[in-house]
Amino acid sequence: MRKEFSTAFWQRAYDSLPAQVRGQYLTQIKAAEQWELALGELIQVWSRAKDAVRKFLHTPRTKRA
């Protein structure tokens, strides 16, 4: 059997379904996996952008005597 999914979680979820209903839910499970991967990427991009802005706007503190 060829690998249907990119992540082991969704592959196990699909495999855990009864054989007679797997075909009915394949599209929905694949879509859920794609949403999860897209949201993960979006979170990573947001985090990098936030860190870049934070570094850009950061003003080093001067030591006081």
MDTraj code that builds the backbone (N, CA, C; nanometers):
import mdtraj as md
import numpy as np

residues = "MET ARG LYS GLU PHE SER THR ALA PHE TRP GLN ARG ALA TYR ASP SER LEU PRO ALA GLN VAL ARG GLY GLN TYR LEU THR GLN ILE LYS ALA ALA GLU GLN TRP GLU LEU ALA LEU GLY GLU LEU ILE GLN VAL TRP SER ARG ALA LYS ASP ALA VAL ARG LYS PHE LEU HIS THR PRO ARG THR LYS ARG ALA".split()
xyz = np.array([
    [0.0845, -0.1189, 0.0000],
    [0.0000, 0.0000, 0.0000],
    [0.0884, 0.1244, 0.0000],
    [0.0587, 0.2147, -0.0886],
    [0.1378, 0.3373, -0.0926],
    [0.0971, 0.4271, 0.0232],
    [0.1888, 0.5135, 0.0600],
    [0.1618, 0.6036, 0.1721],
    [0.0601, 0.7089, 0.1286],
    [-0.0503, 0.7159, 0.1992],
    [-0.1578, 0.8081, 0.1647],
    [-0.1395, 0.9470, 0.2266],
    [-0.0717, 0.9529, 0.3414],
    [-0.0677, 1.0762, 0.4188],
    [0.0763, 1.1194, 0.4459],
    [0.0926, 1.2481, 0.4762],
    [0.2242, 1.3031, 0.5087],
    [0.2604, 1.2822, 0.6545],
    [0.1600, 1.2739, 0.7406],
    [0.1858, 1.2599, 0.8834],
    [0.1347, 1.1249, 0.9334],
    [0.2065, 1.0706, 1.0289],
    [0.1703, 0.9407, 1.0846],
    [0.0364, 0.9480, 1.1588],
    [0.0074, 1.0615, 1.2216],
    [-0.1174, 1.0749, 1.2961],
    [-0.2379, 1.0491, 1.2063],
    [-0.2418, 1.1160, 1.0912],
    [-0.3574, 1.1023, 1.0029],
    [-0.3601, 0.9659, 0.9367],
    [-0.2439, 0.9074, 0.9115],
    [-0.2401, 0.7710, 0.8576],
    [-0.2995, 0.6732, 0.9581],
    [-0.2625, 0.6889, 1.0865],
    [-0.3176, 0.6010, 1.1906],
    [-0.4679, 0.6237, 1.2079],
    [-0.5106, 0.7490, 1.1986],
    [-0.6540, 0.7786, 1.2104],
    [-0.7309, 0.7101, 1.0976],
    [-0.6777, 0.7174, 0.9773],
    [-0.7413, 0.6521, 0.8630],
    [-0.7418, 0.5010, 0.8794],
    [-0.6293, 0.4457, 0.9213],
    [-0.6190, 0.3011, 0.9395],
    [-0.7091, 0.2497, 1.0505],
    [-0.7414, 0.3357, 1.1471],
    [-0.8249, 0.2917, 1.2587],
    [-0.9730, 0.2847, 1.2217],
    [-1.0101, 0.3426, 1.1086],
    [-1.1501, 0.3355, 1.0651],
    [-1.1821, 0.1945, 1.0163],
    [-1.3052, 0.1527, 1.0332],
    [-1.3454, 0.0235, 0.9760],
    [-1.3287, 0.0261, 0.8236],
    [-1.2878, -0.0854, 0.7679],
    [-1.2581, -0.0927, 0.6244],
    [-1.3756, -0.0495, 0.5368],
    [-1.4972, -0.0788, 0.5795],
    [-1.6133, -0.0478, 0.4957],
    [-1.6456, 0.1019, 0.4879],
    [-1.5889, 0.1845, 0.5761],
    [-1.6181, 0.3281, 0.5717],
    [-1.4957, 0.4127, 0.5360],
    [-1.3804, 0.3516, 0.5186],
    [-1.2589, 0.4289, 0.4879],
    [-1.2747, 0.5152, 0.3640],
    [-1.3328, 0.4605, 0.2603],
    [-1.3505, 0.5355, 0.1356],
    [-1.4371, 0.6582, 0.1534],
    [-1.5338, 0.6513, 0.2427],
    [-1.6250, 0.7637, 0.2646],
    [-1.5540, 0.8817, 0.3298],
    [-1.4526, 0.8528, 0.4113],
    [-1.3886, 0.9578, 0.4901],
    [-1.2484, 0.9945, 0.4430],
    [-1.2000, 0.9298, 0.3392],
    [-1.0652, 0.9572, 0.2907],
    [-1.0467, 1.1041, 0.2541],
    [-1.1400, 1.1609, 0.1805],
    [-1.1299, 1.3008, 0.1376],
    [-1.1285, 1.3962, 0.2563],
    [-1.2153, 1.3709, 0.3535],
    [-1.2215, 1.4589, 0.4702],
    [-1.0950, 1.4490, 0.5552],
    [-1.0421, 1.3297, 0.5703],
    [-0.9204, 1.3129, 0.6503],
    [-0.8017, 1.3770, 0.5797],
    [-0.7933, 1.3619, 0.4487],
    [-0.6855, 1.4285, 0.3745],
    [-0.6975, 1.5801, 0.3850],
    [-0.8193, 1.6319, 0.3777],
    [-0.8401, 1.7766, 0.3896],
    [-0.8007, 1.8249, 0.5289],
    [-0.8346, 1.7481, 0.6307],
    [-0.7978, 1.7857, 0.7679],
    [-0.6468, 1.7889, 0.7832],
    [-0.5788, 1.6931, 0.7231],
    [-0.4324, 1.6924, 0.7300],
    [-0.3743, 1.8152, 0.6605],
    [-0.4279, 1.8500, 0.5451],
    [-0.3786, 1.9673, 0.4731],
    [-0.4034, 2.0953, 0.5518],
    [-0.5191, 2.1067, 0.6173],
    [-0.5464, 2.2226, 0.7025],
    [-0.4465, 2.2298, 0.8161],
    [-0.4196, 2.1152, 0.8784],
    [-0.3248, 2.1124, 0.9894],
    [-0.1856, 2.1569, 0.9440],
    [-0.1402, 2.1049, 0.8306],
    [-0.0080, 2.1417, 0.7801],
    [-0.0023, 2.2899, 0.7429],
    [-0.1087, 2.3404, 0.6808],
    [-0.1122, 2.4823, 0.6428],
    [-0.1122, 2.5725, 0.7656],
    [-0.1902, 2.5370, 0.8672],
    [-0.1926, 2.6178, 0.9891],
    [-0.0579, 2.6141, 1.0601],
    [0.0081, 2.5005, 1.0584],
    [0.1412, 2.4908, 1.1174],
    [0.2402, 2.5826, 1.0473],
    [0.2347, 2.5848, 0.9153],
    [0.3213, 2.6748, 0.8381],
    [0.2894, 2.8209, 0.8684],
    [0.1617, 2.8521, 0.8755],
    [0.1202, 2.9894, 0.9056],
    [0.1710, 3.0332, 1.0427],
    [0.1636, 2.9455, 1.1400],
    [0.2128, 2.9775, 1.2742],
    [0.3632, 3.0011, 1.2715],
    [0.4366, 2.9194, 1.1959],
    [0.5817, 2.9378, 1.1857],
    [0.6162, 3.0707, 1.1190],
    [0.5455, 3.1056, 1.0125],
    [0.5712, 3.2322, 0.9432],
    [0.5397, 3.3492, 1.0360],
    [0.4271, 3.3424, 1.1069],
    [0.3903, 3.4487, 1.2008],
    [0.4964, 3.4640, 1.3091],
    [0.5451, 3.3538, 1.3622],
    [0.6451, 3.3580, 1.4682],
    [0.7753, 3.4219, 1.4185],
    [0.8169, 3.3844, 1.2978],
    [0.9391, 3.4432, 1.2415],
    [0.9227, 3.5924, 1.2171],
    [0.8069, 3.6316, 1.1652],
    [0.7821, 3.7735, 1.1387],
    [0.7789, 3.8518, 1.2695],
    [0.7153, 3.7978, 1.3698],
    [0.7076, 3.8645, 1.4999],
    [0.8470, 3.8805, 1.5599],
    [0.9298, 3.7769, 1.5507],
    [1.0663, 3.7858, 1.6020],
    [1.1484, 3.8887, 1.5255],
    [1.1293, 3.8946, 1.3928],
    [1.2031, 3.9912, 1.3122],
    [1.1646, 4.1341, 1.3498],
    [1.0358, 4.1592, 1.3682],
    [0.9905, 4.2934, 1.4075],
    [1.0434, 4.3271, 1.5462],
    [1.0390, 4.2301, 1.6362],
    [1.0888, 4.2533, 1.7712],
    [1.2380, 4.2899, 1.7688],
    [1.3166, 4.2192, 1.6883],
    [1.4603, 4.2498, 1.6787],
    [1.4826, 4.3865, 1.6152],
    [1.4012, 4.4185, 1.5140],
    [1.4158, 4.5460, 1.4447],
    [1.3844, 4.6632, 1.5368],
    [1.2834, 4.6489, 1.6205],
    [1.2403, 4.7584, 1.7067],
    [1.3105, 4.7603, 1.8418],
    [1.3900, 4.6606, 1.8689],
    [1.4568, 4.6522, 1.9985],
    [1.5626, 4.7614, 2.0114],
    [1.5569, 4.8354, 2.1211],
    [1.6562, 4.9373, 2.1515],
    [1.7389, 4.8888, 2.2694],
    [1.8680, 4.8707, 2.2482],
    [1.9514, 4.8236, 2.3600],
    [1.9484, 4.9217, 2.4773],
    [1.9466, 4.8688, 2.5958],
    [1.9477, 4.9525, 2.7143],
    [2.0905, 4.9972, 2.7433],
    [2.1016, 5.1198, 2.7895],
    [2.2329, 5.1699, 2.8289],
    [2.2491, 5.1508, 2.9784],
    [2.3709, 5.1243, 3.0203],
    [2.3966, 5.1042, 3.1625],
    [2.3988, 5.2382, 3.2323],
    [2.3381, 5.2415, 3.3483],
    [2.3387, 5.3634, 3.4276],
    [2.4437, 5.3491, 3.5358],
    [2.5048, 5.4588, 3.5685],
    [2.6115, 5.4573, 3.6703],
    [2.5563, 5.4482, 3.8086],
])
top = md.Topology()
chain = top.add_chain()
for i, resn in enumerate(residues, 1):
    res = top.add_residue(resn, chain, resSeq=i)
    for name in ("N", "CA", "C"):
        top.add_atom(name, md.element.get_by_symbol(name[0]), res)
traj = md.Trajectory(xyz[None], top)
